[in-house]
Amino acid sequence: MYNDMSRAPGRACDDAMVFSIIIPALNEEAVIGQTIERCLAARRAIVENTPVSQVNITVVSDGSTDRTPEIARAFAPEVTLIAYRKNRGYGAAIKLGFARTGGDLLGFLDADGTCDPLNFVPMINKLLDENADISMGNRLGAGSKMPPVRKAGNKIYAAIMSSMGAGRVTDTASGMRVLRAASLERIYPLPDGLDFTPAMSCRAILDNSLKIVEIPMSYEERVGKSKLSVVKDGFRFLATVLDAALTYRAFRLLGACAAALIVLALGYGAPLLVKYARERVVEEGMIYRIAFIVAVGVGGITLFNVGLLSSRLIRLVHTPRPSAFKALDSVFSALNWKFMSVLSFACVLSSLAINRNAIADYVTTGKVNVHWSAVVTGAFLVLLGFQFFAFAVMDRLIMLLHAKNARRETAELDDEY
């Protein structure tokens, strides 16, 4: 622990701002001592150049089987060691460190020697100056020694995240950050593995109640072998990004997929419609093309419905961001359970109308004597009818849940007064 109250005249002890640094470490005996020494040396600069008055340092040995715990223990009492035998994961180690140490501000950096602890100074100041919840280092600058494959992956994940949210980050998996302890409840839950940092970035970008800022920082080549698997952890990071997108921006993700399928179906079916309009003939060989159009079209509409319903479910939990597309929002708002109920019955009735002769023939003769295209069109309309009816039922349920939540919130406000 390091503190210096003298540099802040007139500040009372109960106003002291405590900053806790967590160093998660797994078999880092070659560099953990150097990393701790750099953190100890950075304490004075942190206290002298930020509002922080006390710095605590904690090493979390995440199931290390080498001399990592022994080396860290030698720095006691200035450094606290938390060690356990079974590896729990990078994120689990950081969360345990947060829970055990406390503090007004919580920071962490990798134990591998890649990050300079002095970067905590601008991180803390930017966090406080901009009233942010998370401040992080951007390791992707011109002088970065990050391997090209990892740098490319970070940029891809950043582009995906930024397309889903209103915020933007450059380095999604940065392993050096500062957080407000008071914001942890809104940042959690976070995973236990190496996807801890990209999950945090996603949540901060997509959640209206959180603000994340970045500072440029240097990034050195790590000492020893990296624990990160480019392929395995790369897919895990991607899954984390997509999970966060579904949790906060389901319609943007599913709506994009739906639009692609619907455009494909329309593009593939347009020549067929033009030909039918001119000649009133559907060739026998077109059955495969029509089957493909029906499958892709129904798939697109299904994803659109699921995305729209998901966005309405999400509003039960998260406050939506103000949209820049007011006209589009008005159109989507009109797609409610009443409209979809009418549309579902219209589709079924249209199917019955198109196939009325086929139905009559089948009832009287047990055979169907109409062209297959009428049956396929009717089946397509019935499928759409069921889709829209299911949407209507779910939308009605969501509306009732919204109303119930609103009544409960009103009752809670009445109780306060």
Buried (B, 14 or more C-beta within 10 A) or exposed (E): EBBBBEEBEEBEEEEBBBBBBBBBBBBBBBBBBBBBEBBBEBBEBBBEBBBBBBBBBBBBBBBBEBBBBBBBBEBEEEBBBBBBEEBBBBBBBBBBBBEEBEBBBBBBBBBBBBBBBBBBBBBBBBBBEEEBBBBBBBBBBEEBEBBEEBBEBBBBBBEBBBEBBEBEBBBBBBBBBBBBBEBBEEBEEBBBBBBBBBBBBBBBBBBBEBBBBBBBBBBBEBBEEEBBEEEEBBEBBBBBBBBBBBBBBBBBBBBEBBBEBBEBBBEBBEEBEEBBEEEEEBEEEBEEBBEBBBBBBBBBBBBBBBBBBBBBBBBEEBEEBEEEEEEEEEEBEEBBBEBBBEBBBBBBEBBEEBBEEBBEBBEEEEEBEBEEBBBBBBEBBBBBBBBBBBBBBBBBEBEEBBEEEEEEEEEEEEEEE
